[in-house]
Amino acid sequence: MQKKPYISMPVIRRLPRYYRFLRHLDKRGVTRISSKELSEKMGFTASQVRQDFNCFGGYGQQGYGYGVHQLCEEIGSILGVDRAHKCILIGAGNLGKAIATHISYNFAGFDLIGIFDNSEQVVGQQIADLRVLPAAGIRRFCSENAPLMAILCVPDSAVKSVVELLYDIGIKSYWNFSHYDIALRYPDTIVENVHLNDSMMTLCYRVTENEKSS
Amino acid sequence: MQKKPYISMPVIRRLPRYYRFLRHLDKRGVTRISSKELSEKMGFTASQVRQDFNCFGGYGQQGYGYGVHQLCEEIGSILGVDRAHKCILIGAGNLGKAIATHISYNFAGFDLIGIFDNSEQVVGQQIADLRVLPAAGIRRFCSENAPLMAILCVPDSAVKSVVELLYDIGIKSYWNFSHYDIALRYPDTIVENVHLNDSMMTLCYRVTENEKSS
């Protein structure tokens, strides 16, 4: 299959959902699915599904639908979930522990090779087969192991100096759970933000509005 | 100030960021800020900022900027962060613990009144001043305490039956960390999804693409 050079960001953001869903079908032994069925189960329109899949080369056959396994593999490969990019995690509180455990056992796209914290109570703890290392050792560890991405689960008060250090070491990709706007400060970075607080406040707004109107 | 009846979802999703930022300024004793300064610090355009604030009645004065404290209070009130809606959390693993702790100590918009889990190892543990209760007691607890919102930190395999129960009890608002599409199944619910996996896969894609092109 020929790979198209450009897939737009909205399509990319839908790919993980397709991937998840198709993998589920694949595991259950479903071999083919039509765009109509897929769209109904996922809450998109059928034409949206066809349009999305066309972006990276199609796979559908009129009247036969999509081959589930092949499509799943292809989307997985586009997403790069089979690459095992080396990454480190900074901040091993509850959130850091949850993320570390999840990545180590459920996701092949990143290979978690180091977990760091600056609290004496946390350093030395075992999380997902890794021992938490002291934050003071980040620079040396990175120069020896060259991770590509860092997961930031540190408090807002610490994140600025942590990113300064990591960027200086050469890490340019971040999964950021803090509120620090990395991409605004360092435009050449790749950043995915998870702003739990913003999501919670948005929910709070919607619940409040709903109460007012009911 | 007159409140406009409708604020669009994109504006609402930006409000938490404004709120966070303005509260930070307010705490530091900053009393006024211009749309230009705000926009530079937040990475929006000044006209975007003015447009957003106009949606709920303005506050800016030509040449004087915005009153930080007043604007912060107003946005907080629109978001409903001062309402303390009662909520429960299901699933007290690492993620559940992180969320429970965060909500209890950092967010006034929701009042966490119950934490539930079905694992014997977890039930009875103390998280953020609450003792984890057995999942079997959810129905009774809800009929006595009438929470408005549920936070779902349960595994994907358990979430469908948990939502069935909660919806049946009358809970219509969810902060959902699982992949189950609640709103597709129950269109009259208010749902904020946090799809950590999708965010991670999107990052994986961007890192992969970046490697290919460099």
Interface residues (C-beta under 8 A of the other chain):
Chain A: I12 R13 L15 P16 R17 Y19 R20 M42 G43 I78 L79 G80 V81 R83 H85 G93 N94 L95 K97 A98 I99 T101 H102 I103 N106 F107 G109 F110 L148 M149 K172 S173 W175 H179 D181 A183 L184 I190 E192 V194 H195 L196 N197 D198 S199 M200 M201 T202 L203 C204 Y205 R206 V207 T208 E209 N210 E211
Chain B: I12 R13 L15 P16 R17 Y19 R20 M42 G43 I78 L79 G80 V81 R83 H85 G93 N94 L95 K97 A98 I99 T101 H102 I103 N106 F107 G109 F110 L148 M149 K172 S173 W175 H179 D181 A183 L184 I190 E192 V194 H195 L196 N197 D198 S199 M200 M201 T202 L203 C204 Y205 R206 V207 T208 E209 N210 E211
